[in-house]
Amino acid sequence: MKPLQKQTRKLDRVDPLWKYRYLFSFDDKSMIYLDGNSLGKPPNSTVRAVRQTVEHQWESRLIRGWNEGWYDAGSVLGETLAPIIGAGPNEVIFSDSTSVNLYKLAYSAMKLQRGKTRIVTDALNFPTDIYILQGLIKSLGEQYSLYICPSRDGIEIDLNDLERTVDDNTALVLLSHTAFTSAFTYDMQEVSDLVHRKGAMILWDLSHSAGVVPVELSRTKSDLAAGCSYKYLNGGPGAPAFLYVREDLQQQLESPIWGWFGDSSPFTFSREYQPADGIRRFLAGTPPVLSLSALQPALEMIREAGIEALREKSMKQTEFLISTAEKLLLPLGCTIGSPREAHKRGSHVSIRHPEAYRICRALIEPKPGIPAFIPDFREPDNIRIGIAPLYNTFDHLGQVTERIVKILKRQEYKNHSTLKDGVT
Ligand SMILES: *Cc1c(COP(=O)(O)O)cnc(C)c1O
């Protein structure tokens, strides 16, 4: 056995979360999945839950299903997610997509903060977050402006730089807790304190941290948050997103979309909108029941495994991958595009190389006797390796590193086109 394999076997043998990988479908030796930060794998229990909803609820109960659990599904699931993101049971609800939720929350914050005209985000943020703010500012009026805090190295944000951008005229700061390219992760408490000292509100995008990095929304007095549930939360493609509003703010905030599901009593069909009490006012229309039913078992699995245990394994795994890459890949022209300190990064690691795109193509392409490795590519030169501690093993990380070594040494990437697919 090769030394690296010996090492990964040993680490896998003492993994306290080992059993969870068998609770996921498609554990196929010919494919090693390293993209759970973009789309999580389906738990077996989810496949059963969706079938159950179709056959035993939709098919047999039809419209009666609305009174048998569908109507409240978004709130019930919000309660299930709440402890995973450090929120109270009445502070989280599932609805719409992350993009739409960011809009609803950012709009409501700007109305509450009337008179202040600056919004701050950072250069590492996901494009949809920035577009949403640009569109919001366009509709609010030309006195409003967006300030994008720069990153000095493209990997981290210096909190001193952030502090300088948040002035007394700042209404809102929208940041990704964990950055989608580098995995840089903010200290939530420090940022929340910094933002509040200036009288601004903080809106977190938790898409890349929920379910894998402990989040403490209540303890840090964070105001607002939203995030995806199809990444580490394993809710499936297009799964509904969640949103969080701190309890004491809920009655003061107003959604920009006055839909009937956000009304205090949708089924009185009144002609006057009256926002529901609490977090429900942020709903808009009919909830996606099939997608919500896929989420329940997935969230329960994360609660059972425990967010602290998941974080501990994930930190060991990112550490192992980075130190192995430093030994084997830096001499071949790669650099590490993620923070070197474990507490400053989420659960993916970016490995940078000028030929990153073609290296990814070579990794994904099946070859006789070699598994297909599925990471993803992020502009301009990142091979992004997502580690989902529920199902990824140390062996996966050892194998992908060795595969990249071979691709580089034999220049296998040269057999692939530089033309990019629609979704990378
Ligand atoms: C994946 C991701 C999104 C995606 O938003 P959708 O509305 O679900 O398409 C938004 N923000 C961040 C930080 C993400 O990582």
The ligand as an SDF file (V2000), in Angstrom:
LIG
                    3D

 15 15  0  0  0  0  0  0  0  0999 V2000
  -25.3290   29.0230   -4.4170 C   0  0  0  0  0  0  0  0  0  0  0  0
  -25.4310   30.4150   -3.9100 C   0  0  0  0  0  0  0  0  0  0  0  0
  -26.5250   31.2290   -4.2400 C   0  0  0  0  0  0  0  0  0  0  0  0
  -27.5790   30.7380   -5.2100 C   0  0  0  0  0  0  0  0  0  0  0  0
  -28.7740   31.4450   -5.1080 O   0  0  0  0  0  0  0  0  0  0  0  0
  -30.0930   30.8450   -5.7900 P   0  0  0  0  0  0  0  0  0  0  0  0
  -31.0680   31.9150   -5.6520 O   0  0  0  0  0  0  0  0  0  0  0  0
  -30.4110   29.5760   -5.0930 O   0  0  0  0  0  0  0  0  0  0  0  0
  -29.7600   30.5260   -7.2220 O   0  0  0  0  0  0  0  0  0  0  0  0
  -26.5980   32.4820   -3.6680 C   0  0  0  0  0  0  0  0  0  0  0  0
  -25.6240   32.9320   -2.8360 N   0  0  0  0  0  0  0  0  0  0  0  0
  -24.5460   32.1730   -2.5270 C   0  0  0  0  0  0  0  0  0  0  0  0
  -23.5160   32.7000   -1.5940 C   0  0  0  0  0  0  0  0  0  0  0  0
  -24.4140   30.8970   -3.0600 C   0  0  0  0  0  0  0  0  0  0  0  0
  -23.3450   30.1640   -2.7680 O   0  0  0  0  0  0  0  0  0  0  0  0
  1  2  1  0
  2  3  1  0
  2 14  2  0
  3  4  1  0
  3 10  2  0
  4  5  1  0
  5  6  1  0
  6  7  2  0
  6  8  1  0
  6  9  1  0
 10 11  1  0
 11 12  2  0
 12 13  1  0
 12 14  1  0
 14 15  1  0
M  END
$$$$
